[in-house]
Amino acid sequence: MAEFEDASHSYEEDEEQLWTNLTDTFEFEDLDKCVSSQCDSHETIDDALRTWIDLTTRLRDNFYESQDEVVTCARMLLSSDLFQGNKDYVRTQIIYSLLQEDETGPLHAIVCLLLLDGCQDDTMFPRMVREACFPRLLELINGRRDQDHRLHRLLLQLMYEMSRMERLRVDDLTMVDDEFVHYLFALIEELSDDVHDPYHYPTIRVLLVLNEQYMLASTEVADPSSPTSPLTNRIVKCLSLHGASFRTFGENIILLLNRETETSLQLLILKLLYLLFTNKATYEYFYTNDLRVLLDVIIRNLMDLPDEKMSLRHTYLRVLYPLLAHTQLSQPPHYKQDEIIRVLNILRGSQNVHFAPADDTTLRLVDRVSKVKWIDEAQSPVVGSGEAEIARRFLGISLSRSQTASSVSVSDVAAVKEKPGVQTPSRSGDGADADTAETGATMATRPKKPLPEVPKHRHGVPFAQKFVNGGQKKTPPKAPPPRRWGRMKTVEKPPTDPIQETVSKQEA
């Protein structure tokens, strides 16, 4: 939604310039009057909405490349008295317009309004699913691939936001065919040279959220009397059959996981990775170098996640096991073997005061990862070394079968959810603040020792300070002259050498 935040910034700070451009095409008073009108009946509301769509379409037609003007008009309607006083009716009419409208200009205004409204109100997207908007979006995306890139991009974004907020019906998912999924993968492959292309990440996100919907549908208990066959995950199917042709998608989801801080999007990526690493046909879908980057990202995130993000940590561990056991990383030379073992030991909570005690699920998942063959062999002690029993208990092998049995399944991974927009906090960021606070408190309670005073006397006799060239620089007092030894003071001469040796022996 970054593009809409940019549009909002433009709306708030550059409104004067925007309306200067608008006056070149139509009177500003027309749009302002439209969104500010007092409507007492459904007929007058309908007239105002038609006027708003018409004015927004005319504005859109005068700016072929920009999307900000349409977004600005949508925000004006959402903040107006017309919308605020008649939300339910306006939303009903806009949804019906989406289902019936075929013209590109009005559709652009309608889709933009629905997207912005849904991102502000959590009840909007579930309502759209109930009103059968998903099949309509599928139809529009399929039918308008090359007609208008701005509208096509908004349709993809609306499908993504709506699908990640509400569980789709099985009837909706059955309308997604292989040809549509293949088209989305091919679209990403065409844009492989430009990761900043506006189509790039919206298309990837649609594929990720469709995969999650397939996973959720697969966890439902099938009705024995239903003649419907089990729903096929067409995302995994396409990569199983044509993965070699769509490598760009795999490269980009690893890149996205490395950069993404939104928890819900991380979970979407991890859910697809779990299926790819547990499906034999896609074990080697990724390049080896990409798998190494992925392992680095997982290790970093496992160490960086705060204690309260247990569900996300569990999902990372569930992905880590098949990644190490089934992919090219299982073949020598083993990448980051020692570091993996160190992370597993830390996650167990053993001898580490910076991590809270590990929960049962974390212990079980860590134990499962530690039993990957090439990890287990590196941890096994030498027979007869006397450390076998200690290591066995440390690794959790002494647990009972019920305690070590893995319940990892598609349902466990699919069930993990997070509200969109929630950012994943960083342990390192919190730790830095804590360290700073702790250091500051320590310094505050430990006063500095006072410096020794400069003596103001010499052998009990005060002396006056001297100044050089009238300045404030003090000169040290002169050293006393050496003592003179006369004939009558022979007994007071310094001791002879033998006494010095005696003194040395006494000191020794």
N, C-alpha and C positions, 0 to 999 in steps of 0.2 A: 504493500500500500504506500510505498515511498512516493510514487508519482502523485498520489492524491494529497499527501502532506505538502508536497511542493506546490501543488495547486492552491491549497489552503493558504500557504504563505503568500503566494501571489495575490490571492483574494484579499488578504488582510492588509498588506503593505503596498500593493501596487494597484489598488482599486481605481484610483484617479486615472492612471494611464490606460487601464482596461476600458473604462467608459469613454475615454477620448477616442479609442479605436472603434467602439461600438457606435458612436454618433456618426461615423462615416457610412454606416449601412442602414441604420434605422434610429428612430428617436428613443432616447433613454427612458423617457417617460412611459413608453409602452410597456417595457418589461417591469419597470418599477410599479406601475399601476396594476399590472397583472398579479404580481405576488403579494401586493398590499391590499388587494380588493377584499371587501367584506362580503362574504357569500352566505346567504340565508337559506339556500335550498341546494339540493343535489344538482339541479339544472345549472345554477350559476357556478357551482364548483366545477362541473364538467366543462363549461365554457372557459373558465379560467385555466384549467389544465390544458385544454386544446390550444389556447393562446400561448401558454408557456412552451409547449412542445413546438409550436410553429416558430416562435421567436428564437428558441434555442437552435432549431434546425437551420434557420436563416443565418444565424451567427456562425454555426459550424461550417456552413458552405463557403464562408468567406475566409476561413483559416484551414488550409488543407493539411498542414503538418501538425499543428498544435492540438492538444487535448485540453489545455488548461481552461479555455473559454467555456467549454461544455461543462466541465467540473464546477466552474464558478457559478454558472447558471443553476446547476443542481443544488449547490450549497445555498444559494439565495432562496430557492423554493423551500428547502428543508428548514431554514431558519425563519420563514415568513409566518404571518398569522394565518394565512390560507392553509398551510400544512399543520401548524401546531394546533389549530382549533378543530381540524377535521382529519386527524391522522388515520383512523381506521378506514374511512371512506376513500381518502386519497390513495392509500396503499392498495385497496381493493381495485380501484380503477387502473392504477399503474400496472398491477400484476395482470389484469385482464388485457391491458394494452400490449404487454409483452407477448401474451399468448396469441394475439390476433394481428398485430402490426407486421407488415412485410417491407415497408419502405426503410431504407438504410438510415436516413437522417433522423426520423422520429425514433427508430430503434436505438440509435446511439444515445439520445437523450434519456430514454426510458431505462436502458441498461445501466447507464451511469448513475441515475437517481437511485435505482434499486441497490446498486453496489454500495454507494455511500450510506444509504439508510440502513442497510443490513450490518455494516461495520459499526454503526452507532447504536443499534438496537438489537439485542440478542434474540428477540422474538421474531424478527423479520425473516431470516433464512429458513427456520423450521416451517414457517407459514408458506414460504415459496415451495418447499418440498411437498407439502400437503396439497398445494394447488397445482401440482404436476408441472412445475417449471423446469425440472431437470430434463425430461424428454424434449421440451421445447428448445432449451439451450443446446442440447445435442444436435437437434435438427438445424439450428441456425449456424453452429460451428461447422457442421458438415456441408451445408449449402452455401456458405459465404466465405470460402477459403481464400479466394483471391480478389474479392470484390472491394473490400474496404479494410485495410490493415488496422486502423484505429478501432473500429467496431469489433473486429475479430479478436483483438487483444483483450478488450473489455469483456467479451463473452467468455474467454478462457478464465479471466480473473474472477468473474461472477460464479462460474461453475466451481472453481476451486474453493472460494470462500463459503459458498452454500454447502458444498459437500463435506467440508471439514467441520462444519458446525452442527450438522444434522445427519443422522444415519439414513441412508437412502433405502428405498423399498426394493425388494428383490425384483419386482417388475421393472423398475427403472434401470437396474444393472443389466438385466437381460437385453435391453435395447442397445447396449454398448457392444459392437461387433469387432471382429478382428481387423477389419479394414480401417475403422476409426483409430484404434490403438496403433496400428502400423503407420497411419498417417501422422500421428503425433510424434512417434519416434523418428520418422523420416524428416519431419520439420526441424527437429533438434539437430539432426545430422547436417542439414543444409546450412544451419547457422553456426556450425562448429568453429568457424574462423572469427566469430565476434560474440564473446560472452556477454557483451553489453547490449546486444540487440534486444529490443523490447519484447520480442516473442520468446526469448530464450528461457528465462526462469518461470514465467507463467505456464508455459507448456510442460516443463519438468514438474511443477507443482501439481498440475492436473493429473499426471500419471501417478505421482506419489499418493495423492488422495484417493484415486480410484483403486489402487492396490490396497489401501487400508479398508475401503468399503468391501472389497472382495474378502479380505481376511475376517471382517466382522460378520459377513454373511455366511462364511464357512463355519463359524462357531455356533450357529443356530442349530437346534435339534430339528432334524428333518421330520416332516410328517410322514409316517409309514404309508398312509393312504394316498399321499400326493403322487401323481404320475410324473411330476417334474424331476428331471435329472439334476444332480448336484451342479451348482454354479461353477463355471470354469474361470479361474483367475487369468484373464486375457493378457495382463501385463507380464506375468511370469511365463505364460505360454509363448508370447511373442519373443521374449528374450531367450527362451529355450530353443526355439526354432531358428531365429534370425539374429541371435546375439552378436555374432561376428560382424554384422552390418551396422550395428547400433552401439559401437563402443563409446561414442561421444557422450551418450547419456550416463554411462557408468563413470566416466571421468568427471562429469559435472556434479553428480550427487556426492562424490567424495570431496570435491572442491567446496560444495555448498555446506557439507557437514563440518568442514574445517573452519568455515567462516561464520556459520550461523550461530546466533545466540538465543533465538526463540526456541523454547523447549518443545512446543508442538511440532515444529518443522523438523527438529532433530529426531523426534520419535517417528515421524513419517518416513524419514530416510532409513532409520534403523530397522523398521518393520520390513521394508523391502529387502534390505541387506540380509536380514535373517532368513527370508524365504530363498533368496538366491544362494546362500551358503548351505542351506539344508536341502536343496534340490540338485540332484546329481547332474542334471543336464546343464546347470549354470554354475557348477563349482569353479570353472576356469573362465568365467565370463570376463573378469577384470584382468588387466595386465598386471604382471608381477610387481612392477614399480608402483602402480596405483595401490596395490594391496599393502605394500610397505608404508606408503603414505597414510593409508587408512589405519594401520596398526599404530602408527605414531599418534594419530589424532585420538584414537580410543585410549591409549595409555595416558596421554595428556589430560583428556577430559575425566578419566577415572580418578586421577590424582587431584584434579582441580574442583570436582563437584563437592559442594558442601554436604554435611551429614544429612540434612533434611530432604535432599533430592534422592531418596532411596529408589523410587520407581525408575527414574532415568538411569541410575547406576545399575540396577538389575537388568535393564534392557541392554545396556552396553555389554554387560557380562554375558548375556544370552547370545549376543552377536559374536563376542570374542571366541567362544568355544568352537563353533563351526568354522570360523575364519582360520583358526590355528589348526583344526583337525582335518579340514576337507579341501582347502585351497592349495595353491602352489607354495604357500608358506610352510606347509608340512614337510617339504623337501629340503634337504641340506643345500647350501649352508643356511642354518636357521637364523632368521633375522631377529635381533633384539632378545635373544633367549634369556640372558642374565637379567635384563631390565624387566621382562615379563615376570620372572620369578620374584624379583624384588617388589614389584607392584602387588602381586598376589599376597605376599607376606604382609605388606602394609595394610591391605584391605581386610586381612584377617584380624587386624587390631592388635597383633602381638608386638609388645615392646615398643609401642608408639603412642605417645601422649597427645599427639596432635589430632588423632582420629578417635571418634567415639567408638565404644564397643560395637562390633559388627553384629547385625541382626541375623536371624537364622537363615533367611533367604540368601543374603549375601554370602554367608559361610558355605551354604550348599552350592551356590553357583561358582564361587571361587574354588571349592574343592573339585568341582566338575572340570573346570578349566585346567587345574593342576594335574589332572589325570590324562590330558592329551599326551600321547606317547612320547614325543620329543621333549616335552616339558617335564614329564614324570621321570624320564631317564636322567635328565640333568639334575634333578633333585634327589635321586636315590643315593643313599650313603653306601660306602664300600662295605661289603659283607665282612663281618668279624671286626669292624672298627669300634664296636661298643656303643655306637650312636644310632643303631637301627631302631631301637624301641623309642628313643626320644624323637627321632625324625618321624616315625610312624604316627605318633600321637600329635606331633606338631602339624603334620599334613592332614590330619582329620581321618586317617585310615582306620583309627580305632572306633569310629562312630559305627552305629548299627546300620543295617541295610536300609531300614526305614528312614534313617536320618540322612543317608547319602543318596538315596534313590532320587533321580531327577524327575521333576514334574514339568519340565520345560515343554511347552507345546505352542502351537499357533495361537491358541486362546489366551495363553499367558501374555504373549507379546501383543496381540491385538487389543487386549483389554486396557492397556496403558494409555491414558489420555491426559491432555493438559489443555487448559483454556488458551485459545489463540491470543497472541500478544504478550504472554508471560515470558520474560527473559530469564535465562538460566544464570543464577549468580555464580560468582567465582570465589573459590576458597582462597586463592592467592590475593585477591583484592581485599577480602575481609581480613585475612591474616596480616596484610601490610598495615591496615588501620589499627589492628589490635596491637601489633608490635610497636607501632608509633606511640599509641596511648600508653602501653606498658613502659616503654622507655621514658616517656615524658614523666610518668608518675614516679619512676625510680629516681630520675634526676631531681625532681622536686623535693623528695624526702631525704636527699643526701647533700647537705650543705658543703660548700667548699671550705677547706681549711684556711685560716687566715695566714697571711705571709708574716714571717718574723720581722719584728721591728728593727729598724736601723739603730745601733747603739749610739746614744748621745753623750757618752763619756768614755774616757780612756783610763782604765785602772782606777775608777771611782772619781776621776777628775773631769768635770765637764769641759768640752772644747767647742769652740765656735766654728760654724760651717763657713767654708771659703767658697767664693764664687769666681768663675773664670770669665774675664772680659765683661764683667757686669751682668752676665747671664745667670740662669738658674741651675747650671750644671754644678753638682757638688763634687768636690775632690776628696778622696779618702784620706784619713789621717796618716801622718808619716810614721814609719816603723821606728820603734825605739832603737837607739844605737847599741852596738854590741858591748857586753860587759868587759871591763878591763881587769886583768888579773895581775896584781902587784906582788912584791916579795912577801908582804905581811899576810897575804890571802892565799897562801899555798894550800892550806887545808881545804879550801873551797874550790880547788880546781876540779874539773870534770873527772869522773872515775876512770881508772886505767882499764886496759884491755881485759885482763882476767875477770874483773868485776862485770864487765859487759857480757862476757860469756856466761857468768853465773846468772846474771839477770835474764839472759836469753834462755838458759835452761829452766829457770823458774817460770818464765812466761810459757815455755813449751810444756 
